[in-house]
């Protein structure tokens, strides 16, 4: 059973294209697992309705920020806004703000 489905905005797709294929495979594996388990180690709420997909690979902390779109009653969607490699303990505020801007833009255009 899947708790949600994930879709990717262009910025998230562009980020994934910059990563090595092995890393991308691990990111998709973790997202797939998160969709089925709702595990907070893989998918965790940050703030302002922004969530993060968490992947650790070869010492790198890969993050894809996301939000929920529950406007369609048939599907529960999670929209991945963009990604980055986390270098400090906390998710930088500028990345959360960027995700919020992308979320607002998404709801304005859909």
C-alpha positions in Angstrom: 0.0 0.0 0.0 1.2 3.5 -0.8 0.4 6.4 1.6 1.1 8.9 -1.2 2.6 9.4 -4.6 5.5 11.7 -5.4 5.8 14.1 -8.3 8.8 16.3 -9.1 8.9 20.0 -10.1 11.4 21.0 -12.7 13.9 22.3 -10.1 13.9 18.8 -8.4 14.4 17.1 -11.8 17.3 19.4 -12.6 18.9 18.7 -9.2 18.6 14.9 -9.7 20.3 15.2 -13.1 23.4 16.7 -11.4 23.9 13.6 -9.2 25.7 10.4 -10.1 23.3 7.6 -11.3 24.0 5.5 -8.1 23.0 8.3 -5.9 19.8 9.0 -7.9 19.0 5.3 -7.7 19.3 5.4 -3.9 17.2 8.6 -3.7 14.4 7.0 -5.7 14.7 3.8 -3.6 14.2 5.9 -0.4 11.3 7.8 -1.9 9.6 4.6 -2.9 10.2 3.2 0.6 8.8 6.4 2.2 5.7 6.2 0.1 5.0 2.7 1.4 6.2 3.1 5.1 5.7 6.7 6.0 9.0 6.4 7.9 10.2 9.7 9.5 13.8 8.7 8.9 13.1 8.9 5.2 10.4 11.6 5.1 10.2 14.2 7.8 8.3 17.4 8.5 10.4 20.5 8.8 8.1 23.5 9.2 5.5 25.6 7.3 4.1 22.5 5.7 7.5 21.8 4.2 8.8 18.2 4.4 12.1 16.6 3.4 13.0 13.4 1.7 16.2 12.2 3.4 18.9 10.1 1.7 22.4 9.4 3.0 24.9 8.0 0.4 28.7 7.8 0.6 28.8 10.4 3.4 26.5 12.8 1.5 23.2 14.1 3.0 20.9 14.5 0.0 17.7 16.4 0.6 14.7 16.9 -1.5 12.2 19.4 0.0 8.5 18.8 -0.6 4.9 19.6 0.3 1.6 17.9 0.2 -1.1 18.5 -2.4 -4.4 17.2 -1.2 -6.6 19.1 -3.6 -7.5 16.0 -5.6 -9.7 13.7 -3.5 -8.6 10.6 -5.4 -4.8 10.9 -4.9 -2.6 12.1 -2.1 0.4 13.7 -3.8 3.7 14.9 -2.4 5.4 17.4 -4.7 9.2 17.6 -4.5 10.2 21.2 -5.0 14.0 21.0 -5.3 17.0 19.3 -3.8 20.4 20.1 -2.3 23.3 18.4 -0.6 23.1 19.3 3.1 26.4 20.5 4.6 25.3 21.7 8.0 23.2 20.1 10.7 20.1 22.2 10.2 18.3 22.6 6.8 19.2 26.2 5.7 16.3 28.7 6.0 17.0 29.8 2.5 16.2 26.3 1.2 13.0 26.1 3.2 12.0 29.6 1.9 12.7 28.5 -1.6 10.5 25.4 -1.1 7.7 27.7 0.2 8.0 30.0 -2.8 7.8 27.0 -5.2 4.8 25.6 -3.2 3.0 29.0 -3.5 3.7 29.2 -7.2 2.5 25.6 -7.7 -0.9 26.3 -6.1 -1.3 29.6 -8.0 -0.8 27.8 -11.3 -2.8 24.6 -10.6 
